[in-house]
Amino acid sequence: MNNYQKLVQSTEHCTEQIRLMIPMEKEKRSAIISDDMASLQQILFSQQAAVMKLENLENQRLVCQRELGFEGLSADEVIAKVPEEVKQQLIVCFEDLREAATELKEFNAKALELAKASVQFWDSLENKKTSTIDKVTYRPNGQKPSEWKRSSSFETKI
């Protein structure tokens, strides 16, 4: 296998790994919506392993790219420099990689948005719970709060 085919193959492996991660994002979103923390924790562990695998695959792809003399170049720049016989194959590989990465990024953004909303919801409930305690007319011992002890509810006495 020549170096160009290694680049194609390593790019395909990255794309496959990203596609395997998309269902995890969907599961994560469902766990967040249903407030299933046990499932969410399992999904996050699985995602962490998947991200580490993707990093390794991406490093392999970058090594292939460097061996071809394309270090630091974007996909479009690489395509412009490869021989015609592999150009179309690389175009398809890089387009697939971009599409998969974009889809994963969108699902991740949605899950992150839901997680933030969930945290805000629980925070607002907690704040309401503690703030209503301060607005009680009488304290648990039956006395009015101290700021009411010195004044009357009526400004003018008849």
Buried (B, 14 or more C-beta within 10 A) or exposed (E): EEBBEBBBBBBBBBBBBBBBBBEBBEBBBBBBEEEBEEBBEBBEEBBEEBEEBBEEBBEBBBBBBEEBEBEEBEBEEBBEEBEEEBBEBBBEBBEBBEEBBEBBEEBBEBBBEBBEEEEEEEEEEEEEEEEEEEEEEEEEEEEEEEEEEEEEEEEEEE
